[in-house]
Amino acid sequence: MKEKAKNIFSVFKWGDLIILLILIVSLALAIYYFAKPQEGGTVEIYLDGKLYRSVSLNQDTEIDINGHNKVKIEGGEVYMLYSDCDGGDCLKMGKISKEGGMIVCLPNRVVVKIVSGDLDAIT
Ligand SMILES: [Zn+2]
């Protein structure tokens, strides 16, 4: 009887350990998935309604769009650095840094927007 009780106890211990392991693994996965879009994000640049370039938000760079517009990504923020359009409204739109943020240059038909997800594979 005593040994049986001990066995049940050890089974419970195993069960606890497995539950704990599952909890740790799912917590780690949750952190991994939730943390990633926050630090990541992808900048998509559309020209004439077609995807012209997509660049990681974490990558500081300047992107020239057919010599008419220049988009700058710096410190996780995106803004229109240069534009030859009339009025320069896109230049006044300021910086975007969050998912869903958008800069539009209507005269040059350029759209810059931030989408979720990291860009690792595509360059
Ligand atoms: Zn413009």
Residues whose N, C-alpha, C, O or C-beta is under 5 A from the ligand:
A	BS01	ZN	S83 C85 G88 D89 C90 C105 L106
